Amino acid sequence: MDIRDNPCKACHGTGMLADDEGWQYKCSVCRGAGFIGRETPDTKIMEVDENNRLLD
């Protein structure tokens, strides 16, 4: 099975997520790749502000 046959369930294979205000950012699950595979690093907990927006 090819890696690209397993799209990321968090971003639906796009590699981007958006918050409720429309701010877009790279998917923190697949790191913007759009798919989950052996090469995808483990996820880490990121810091957020008081509006739950990710801090870069």
C-alpha positions in Angstrom: 0.0 0.0 0.0 1.3 3.4 -1.0 1.7 6.1 1.8 -0.6 8.5 -0.2 -3.4 5.9 0.2 -3.7 6.9 3.8 -4.8 10.6 4.0 -4.6 12.5 7.3 -8.0 12.3 9.0 -7.5 15.7 10.8 -7.0 17.8 7.6 -8.7 15.4 5.1 -5.5 15.2 3.0 -5.1 18.9 2.4 -2.3 19.5 4.8 -4.0 22.7 6.1 -6.3 23.4 9.0 -8.4 26.5 9.8 -9.8 27.8 13.0 -13.3 29.3 13.5 -12.0 32.7 12.5 -10.6 31.5 9.2 -6.9 31.5 10.1 -5.2 28.7 8.2 -2.1 26.8 9.4 -0.2 23.6 8.7 -1.8 20.5 10.0 -0.2 19.6 13.3 -0.9 15.9 12.9 0.7 15.3 9.5 3.0 18.4 9.5 1.4 19.7 6.3 2.1 16.5 4.3 -1.6 15.6 3.9 -1.1 11.9 4.6 0.0 9.7 7.5 2.9 7.3 6.9 6.0 5.9 8.5 8.0 9.1 7.7 5.5 11.3 9.6 7.1 12.4 12.9 5.3 12.0 16.2 3.0 14.8 17.1 3.8 17.2 19.8 1.7 19.5 22.0 1.9 23.1 20.8 1.2 26.3 22.8 -2.0 28.2 22.2 -3.1 31.7 23.1 -6.3 32.6 25.1 -8.3 32.2 21.8 -6.9 28.7 21.3 -4.9 29.8 18.2 -1.5 28.0 17.8 1.5 30.0 18.6 4.4 29.6 16.1 
